[in-house]
């Protein structure tokens, strides 16, 4: 390999594209990061963060689709790398179905399978596939690695994967998959680094709480259950996603409002959750600012914390006890009040929060006497993708 080479990571959402550029030598050093936001909208934006922690620079751009972002992205990359090459691209692929259980190089067969299972995740997979194909068109020889969010949960027990619907659908791949796997893999690795291997191999609940929110129960380093299911819409209430709902709502809304499947899908993914309950915002920061004067904001926060508390109890039961709880994600890392409300009343499980540590967003926010250690660990999905890509790259070259 050349003296200096780079790994690019891409994380494509339904209307966004996050990227990070890492210098890849013996270690990984992030030198550039950014996000294309509101892709397909007239007010699309590009936010860039360079090494050194400077304030991100925002620019209005013309981005009718994900592929249209590539020209701007390549200009940025060329300015950063000069004549040094991008050795590989690591892609976050949200849904890998039942087949893909670890990161692997992109092949025509892999693309064909992702296209086949695109109905599993129409919010993410088509855009992610288009990015892979666009880069392949630009440089057919550039190594591209697919890193799957579902892979972390692939070894869950069968009882956790089963959905209680006719068994014939299981043969079609309809099961609980779970998501946020790249975040969970990173958090487990960080837990071993900041604590020890015994802790990471113990009974752990990882709580990735952000606009998209989920929890995972981990024992002996493996996921044994998680809140999201066949799609990322299930589980906890989220920013604009409903989380778990009574399936009878589908028939009820079809009868009373003539709601179509497409309209229901739109509602539970983009109009529900904190936004639907508050009728004002999907952002916890906004809701906290207005909860004293807006009952709807207060109820949205109450529901979020109540459901998180219930899921903590359920996952602790699945684990047969709890030794470590890790908060992460935008809310989990930065909202002490939300963490405190979630943990309150769970003393019977051995959780005791230290208010002073919690308010400081300390690395450990439980009391010294707490039977369960409660931690705050910032997640880094881009670094996890880059690491997986670097490992495969070293095996190939």
C-alpha positions in Angstrom: 0.0 0.0 0.0 1.2 3.6 -0.5 2.7 5.5 2.3 -0.5 7.3 3.1 -3.9 5.9 2.2 -7.5 6.7 3.3 -10.7 4.9 4.2 -14.0 6.6 3.4 -17.1 5.6 5.4 -20.6 6.3 4.2 -23.8 6.1 6.2 -26.8 6.7 3.9 -30.2 7.4 5.4 -33.5 8.0 3.6 -32.7 11.7 3.2 -29.2 12.1 4.5 -25.7 10.9 3.9 -23.1 11.0 6.6 -19.4 10.5 5.7 -16.1 10.3 7.4 -12.5 10.1 6.0 -9.9 8.2 8.0 -6.2 8.2 7.3 -5.3 4.5 7.4 -1.8 3.5 8.5 -1.2 1.5 11.7 -4.0 3.4 13.3 -7.2 5.1 12.1 -7.2 8.9 12.3 -10.3 10.8 11.3 -9.4 13.8 9.2 -12.7 14.9 7.7 -16.4 14.3 8.5 -19.7 15.7 7.3 -23.3 15.2 6.4 -25.5 15.9 3.5 -28.9 16.6 4.9 -32.5 17.0 3.5 -31.5 15.2 0.2 -34.2 15.6 -2.3 -35.5 18.8 -0.8 -34.9 22.4 -2.0 -33.2 23.3 1.2 -30.6 20.5 1.1 -27.5 21.3 3.2 -23.9 20.0 3.5 -22.2 20.3 6.9 -18.5 19.7 7.1 -16.3 19.1 10.1 -12.5 19.0 9.7 -9.8 17.7 12.0 -9.1 20.0 14.9 -12.6 20.4 16.3 -13.5 23.6 14.4 -17.1 24.6 14.1 -18.9 22.7 11.3 -19.3 24.8 8.1 -22.8 24.6 6.5 -23.5 25.1 2.8 -26.7 25.0 0.7 -26.4 22.5 -2.1 -28.3 21.0 -5.0 -28.9 17.4 -4.1 -32.0 15.8 -5.8 -30.8 12.4 -4.8 -27.9 10.6 -3.0 -25.9 10.0 -6.2 -26.0 13.7 -6.9 -24.0 14.3 -3.7 -21.0 12.4 -5.0 -19.5 15.1 -7.2 -19.4 17.5 -4.2 -18.1 14.7 -2.0 -15.3 13.8 -4.4 -14.2 17.4 -4.6 -13.9 17.5 -0.8 -12.0 14.3 -0.7 -9.6 15.3 -3.4 -8.8 18.6 -1.5 -8.1 16.5 1.6 -6.1 13.6 0.1 -4.3 15.2 -2.8 -2.6 12.4 -4.8 -2.9 9.9 -2.0 -5.6 7.2 -2.8 -8.8 6.2 -1.1 -8.0 2.5 -0.5 -11.5 1.4 0.3 -15.0 2.6 1.1 -17.0 1.1 4.1 -20.7 1.4 3.8 -23.2 1.1 6.6 -26.0 -1.2 5.3 -28.9 -1.0 7.7 -30.6 -4.3 6.7 -28.6 -7.4 5.8 -31.5 -9.9 6.1 -30.7 -13.4 7.4 -27.8 -14.0 5.0 -25.2 -11.4 5.9 -23.7 -11.9 9.3 -20.3 -10.0 9.1 -18.7 -7.2 7.0 -17.7 -8.3 3.6 -16.5 -7.0 0.2 -19.3 -5.9 -2.2 -19.8 -8.3 -5.1 -22.5 -8.5 -7.8 -24.1 -11.4 -5.8 -24.2 -9.2 -2.6 -25.9 -6.4 -4.6 -28.4 -8.8 -6.1 -29.4 -10.1 -2.6 -29.7 -6.5 -1.2 -32.0 -5.6 -4.1 -34.1 -8.8 -3.4 -34.6 -7.8 0.2 -35.1 -4.1 -0.4 -38.8 -4.4 0.6 -37.5 -5.3 4.1 -36.2 -1.7 4.4 -37.4 0.7 1.7 -36.2 3.7 3.8 -32.6 2.8 3.6 -31.6 -0.1 1.2 -32.4 1.5 -2.1 -30.3 4.7 -1.3 -27.5 2.6 0.1 -27.4 0.4 -3.1 -27.4 3.5 -5.3 -24.4 4.8 -3.5 -22.5 1.5 -4.0 -23.4 1.4 -7.7 -22.5 5.1 -8.2 -19.0 4.6 -6.8 -18.5 1.3 -8.7 -19.3 3.3 -11.9 -16.7 5.9 -11.1 -14.0 3.3 -10.2 -14.9 -0.4 -10.8 -11.6 -1.4 -9.0 -12.2 0.5 -5.8 -12.8 -1.9 -2.9 -16.1 -1.4 -1.2 -17.1 -3.1 2.0 -20.6 -3.6 3.3 -21.0 -3.4 7.1 -24.4 -4.6 8.3 -26.4 -3.1 11.2 -28.3 -6.4 11.6 -25.1 -8.5 11.9 -24.6 -7.9 15.6 -27.9 -9.6 16.4 -27.6 -12.5 14.0 -26.8 -15.0 16.8 -29.8 -14.2 18.9 -31.6 -17.3 20.2 -34.4 -18.6 17.9 -37.0 -17.7 20.5 -36.0 -14.0 20.3 -36.1 -14.0 16.5 -39.5 -15.6 16.1 -42.5 -13.4 15.3 -45.9 -14.9 16.3 -47.4 -15.0 12.8 -47.9 -17.9 10.4 -44.7 -19.9 10.1 -44.7 -19.6 6.3 -43.5 -16.1 6.6 -40.4 -17.2 8.5 -39.3 -18.9 5.3 -39.5 -15.5 3.5 -37.1 -14.0 6.1 -39.7 -12.3 8.3 -38.3 -12.4 11.8 -36.8 -10.1 14.5 -33.5 -8.8 13.1 -32.6 -5.8 15.4 -30.6 -2.8 14.3 -28.0 -0.2 15.6 -25.6 -3.2 15.4 -22.6 -1.1 14.4 -23.1 1.2 17.4 -23.5 -1.8 19.7 -20.4 -3.5 18.4 -18.4 -0.3 19.0 -19.9 0.2 22.5 -19.1 -3.4 23.6 -15.5 -2.9 22.4 -15.3 0.4 24.3 -16.8 -1.2 27.4 -14.0 -3.7 27.4 -11.4 -0.9 26.9 -12.7 1.4 29.7 -13.7 -1.4 32.1 -12.3 -4.9 31.4 -13.1 -8.0 29.4 -15.1 -9.6 32.3 -17.4 -6.7 32.4 -18.0 -6.7 28.6 -18.7 -10.5 28.8 -21.2 -10.0 31.6 -24.9 -9.2 31.6 -25.1 -5.8 29.8 -27.9 -3.7 28.4 -26.8 -1.2 25.7 -29.2 1.7 25.2 -28.7 3.6 22.0 -31.1 6.5 22.5 -31.3 9.1 19.8 -33.8 10.2 17.1 -33.8 6.5 16.4 -33.7 4.5 19.7 -33.2 0.9 20.7 -31.8 -1.3 23.4 -30.0 -4.6 23.3 -29.4 -7.2 25.9 -25.9 -8.7 25.6 -24.5 -11.7 27.5 -21.1 -13.3 26.9 -20.5 -10.6 24.3 -23.5 -11.6 22.1 -26.9 -10.1 21.6 -29.6 -12.2 23.1 -32.5 -9.8 22.5 -33.3 -6.3 21.2 -36.2 -3.9 21.0 -36.3 -3.3 17.2 -37.7 -6.2 15.2 -38.2 -6.9 11.4 -37.8 -3.1 10.8 -36.3 -0.2 12.7 -39.8 1.1 13.4 -40.5 -1.4 16.2 -39.7 -1.2 19.9 -39.2 2.1 21.8 -41.0 5.3 20.9 -38.6 7.4 18.9 -38.3 10.9 17.3 -40.8 10.3 14.5 -41.2 6.5 14.7 -44.0 5.0 16.7 -42.3 2.0 18.1 -44.5 -1.0 19.0 -48.2 -0.6 18.1 -51.3 -2.7 18.3 -51.5 -4.2 14.8 -55.3 -3.8 14.9 -54.7 -0.1 14.2 -54.0 -1.0 10.5 -57.6 -2.3 10.0 -59.1 0.4 12.2 -57.6 3.3 10.3 -58.3 1.6 6.9 -62.0 1.4 7.9 -62.4 4.8 9.5 -60.1 6.9 7.4 -59.5 4.9 4.3 -55.8 4.9 5.2 -53.7 2.9 2.7 -50.7 0.7 3.6 -48.4 3.4 2.2 -50.1 6.1 4.3 -49.8 4.0 7.4 -46.1 3.4 6.7 -45.6 7.1 6.3 -47.4 7.9 9.5 -45.6 5.4 11.8 -42.2 6.3 10.4 -42.3 10.1 9.9 -45.4 11.5 11.8 -45.5 9.5 15.0 -43.3 9.1 18.1 -42.3 12.2 20.0 -43.4 14.4 17.1 -46.9 12.8 17.0 -47.5 13.0 20.7 -46.2 16.5 21.2 -47.4 17.9 17.8 -44.5 20.3 17.9 -41.1 18.6 17.8 -39.2 15.2 17.5 -36.2 16.7 19.4 -35.9 15.9 23.1 -34.1 19.2 23.7 -37.1 21.2 22.4 -39.5 19.1 24.5 -37.5 19.6 27.6 -37.5 23.3 27.0 -41.3 23.4 26.8 -42.5 20.7 29.1 -43.4 23.1 31.9 -45.8 25.0 29.7 -46.9 22.4 27.2 -48.7 19.3 28.4 -48.2 17.6 25.1 -44.4 18.0 25.3 -44.4 16.7 28.9 -46.5 13.7 27.9 -44.2 12.9 25.0 -41.2 12.8 27.3 -43.1 10.8 29.9 -44.0 8.2 27.3 -40.4 8.0 26.1 -39.0 7.4 29.6 -41.8 5.1 30.6 -41.3 2.8 27.6 -37.5 2.9 28.1 -38.0 1.8 31.7 -40.3 -1.0 30.7 -37.8 -2.3 28.1 -35.0 -2.1 30.6 -37.0 -4.4 32.9 -37.9 -6.8 30.2 -34.3 -7.1 28.9 -33.0 -7.5 32.4 -35.4 -10.4 32.8 -34.2 -11.9 29.5 -30.6 -11.7 30.8 -31.4 -13.2 34.1 -30.0 -10.2 35.9 -28.1 -7.0 35.1 -24.5 -5.9 35.8 -23.9 -3.0 33.4 -26.1 -0.5 31.7 -24.6 1.7 29.0 -26.3 4.9 27.8 -25.3 6.2 24.3 -26.7 8.1 21.3 -27.5 11.7 21.2 -30.1 11.5 24.0 -28.3 8.8 26.0 -25.0 10.8 26.0 -26.3 14.3 26.5 -29.6 14.3 28.4 -29.0 13.7 32.2 -32.7 14.4 33.0 -33.9 11.7 30.6 -31.4 9.2 32.0 -32.5 10.0 35.6 -36.2 9.5 34.7 -35.5 6.2 33.0 -33.6 4.8 35.9 -35.9 6.2 38.7 -37.8 3.4 40.3 -35.5 0.6 39.1 -33.7 0.3 42.4 -35.1 -3.2 42.8 -32.9 -4.2 39.8 -29.9 -2.8 41.6 -29.6 0.6 39.7 -28.6 3.6 41.8 -27.9 6.8 40.0 -25.5 9.4 41.4 -27.1 12.8 40.6 -23.9 14.8 40.6 -22.1 12.4 38.2 -25.1 12.1 36.0 -25.5 15.9 35.7 -21.8 16.1 34.6 -22.3 13.4 32.0 -19.5 11.4 33.7 -18.2 8.2 32.3 -19.7 6.3 35.3 -23.0 7.8 36.6 -24.0 5.2 39.2 -23.2 5.4 42.9 -20.3 3.5 44.3 -22.8 1.3 46.1 -24.9 0.5 43.0 -25.1 -3.2 42.2 -25.4 -2.2 38.5 -22.7 0.0 37.0 -24.3 2.7 34.9 -22.1 4.2 32.2 -22.2 6.8 29.5 -20.2 5.9 26.4 -20.2 8.0 23.2 -20.8 5.8 20.2 -18.9 6.0 16.9 -20.5 4.1 14.1 -18.1 5.6 11.5 -15.1 4.4 13.4 -16.5 0.9 13.7 -17.1 0.9 9.9 -13.6 2.1 9.2 -12.1 -0.5 11.6 -14.0 -3.3 9.9 -12.9 -2.0 6.5 -9.3 -1.7 7.5 -9.3 -5.3 8.8 -10.7 -6.7 5.5 -8.3 -4.4 3.5 -5.3 -5.8 5.4 -6.4 -9.3 4.6 -6.8 -8.7 0.9 -3.6 -6.6 0.3 
